[in-house]
Amino acid sequence: MKHVLALVAGAALSAAVVAEPLGTALNVTVSHTGPFGEVQNFVHTYGGSNQVFDSFGFNYLVMSAAQVAGFQNAISLDFTNFAYTDFAGDSGSITINGFAVGVQNAAFLNSSFSQIPAANTNGSSISGSWQVNDVLAAGNVLYVAWNKVPAPGATAVLGLAGLAGLRRRR
C-alpha cells in the first residue's frame, strides 16, 4: 500500500503547475487582414508590457502575466487604442516563439473569457487566428492563454522526491 501511495504522490507532484518564467523573451508576430492590415514583429518580455504601434499611429498594449482561469499563463492584447472597429469583419493572427518550457492547451479568449477559435501549439510555439468580430463582441481585449508541460527531468526528480519522502517515514 505504501508503494501505491508513493506512486500516487509522485504522480501528483509531477502534475505540478509550471509557469512561464518572468523575464522570458518571447518573439511575437501579430497581423491583421483588411485595408488597414499590417504585420508587427516585436519581442515581449513575459511579466512586462509593450506598446505596439502600426504605421498609421494606432497602438495596442501587450501585457503579461495576465490571469485567466484554467490556465497557468496568459498574455493580453488590448486593442482599445488600435481603432479595432476598423477591422470588423477581418481576421487577426499571432505567432509566439521562445518559450522556456513546452507549451500545451493554448487558447484564444475574448474579454468575457469566452474561448474563440482554438490556438495551435507544437510544444515550442503558439499560433492561430481569430475573427475580429469575436473579440469586439466582448470588448477590445484578446487573451492568449496556455499551460506548460514540465520538463521530463523535473518530473522524474519530483517523483523521486515523493518516493524518498515516503521511504523516510518507515
N, C-alpha and C positions, 0 to 999 in steps of 0.2 A: 504493500500500500504506500509506503514511504517513497518508493521509486516512482510510483504513478504521480504522487504529489510533486516530486522533484521535476518530473517531465512537464506537468501542468504549470508549475511555477516558471520553469524555463521558457515555455511557450508564451506565457503571459508577459514575461519580461521582453521576449523577442518582438512582441507586437507593440512595444513602447512607441509613444509619439515621437516623431522625428521632425523637427522644424528646420526650415532653411536657415543657415547661419546668417546672422545680421552681418552686413558688410560684403556679402557675396555680390560680385559684379555680374549682372545679367545683361546680355545683349538682346535688345528688343527692336523689332521691326513692326510698325503699325502702318496700315494702309487703308484707304477708303476708295470706293468706286464713285463714279459720277463726275459732273463737270468741275467740282472743286476737289476731287480726289487727288491725293498725293501719298508719298511714302516717307515716313520718318524713321530713321535709324538712330538709336541712342543707347547709351549704357545707363542702366538703372541699378543703383546700389540698394540691395534689399535692406529694408529698415529705414530708408530715406525717402526723399521726394524729388521729382523732376518737373519742371515746367517745360513742355514741349511746344514749339512754335511751328506753324506752317508758313509757306511763302506769302500768304495773304495777311499775316499778322495775328491770326487767331491762335489760341493755345489751349492745351488741356493739361491737367495736373495728374501725375502718376505718383501714387503713394503706396508704401508698404511698411510694415506688415499689417494689412487690413484684417479685420475679424469677420469670418464667415462661418456660421455654424456647420459642423460636419467636415470641416477642412482644417488642416494644420497650418496652411499658408495661403496668403492671398495678396494680390495687388489690385488696387482700384485705379481706374482711369476715369477721371471726372471731366466730361465733355461740356460742362456748363458754359465756359467761355470760348467754345470752339464753334459756335453757331451750328450746333448739331442738327437743328431742324432743317438746315440747308441740305442735309444728306438723307432726309426722309425718302424712303423707297430704295435707297442704295444699300450697300453692304460694307462692312469693315472686316479687317483680318489682322491677326497678330501672330508673330513667332517669337518665342523667348528661348534663348540658349544660355548655357553657363551655370547650370545648377550644380551645387556641391555634392548632392546625393541624388540617386534615382527618383524619378517622378512617376506617380501613378494617380489615377482617378482625377484628372483635371476637368474643370467645368467652367463655363461662362455663365454669369448670373447678372440680372439687372438690379436696379435699386431696391426692388421689393424682394430680392433674393430668390426670384424665380429663375430656374435654370432655363437658359436659352440654348440653341444648338450646342451639342457636345463638343468639347475640345479634344484634340488628338494629342497623344503623347507617345514617344518611343523610348521613354526612360531618361533621356537626356535633354528633351526639349518639349515645349508645349506649342501647339499651333492650331489654327482654326479660324473660322469666320462666323459672322453673325449678321443679322439683318438690323440695320439702324433702327427701324420701327420697333423692334423688340426691346431695345434699350430705351428709346423715347417713351414707350408705354408706361414706364415706371419712374421717369426722371431722366437724368443725363449721365448716370454712372454705370460703368461696366466693371464687374469683378472677374478677375481670372483667379480661380482658386484651385488648389491641388493638395494632395497628400504625398508623402515621401516613403520610399522603401528603405528600411535600414540596410546598411552595408552588411554583407554576409559575415565578415569578421566580427563586427559589432554584435550581431545576432548570436554568434557562437559564444562570444565572451559573456554576454548576458545569460545565456542558457547555462553555461558552466558555473557562473556565479550563483544561480539558483540551486544547482546541484550541490555546490560546495556549502552553501548556507544550510541546506538540509542535512548534509553529512555531519556538520559540526554539532548538530542537536543530539546526535547519538551519543 
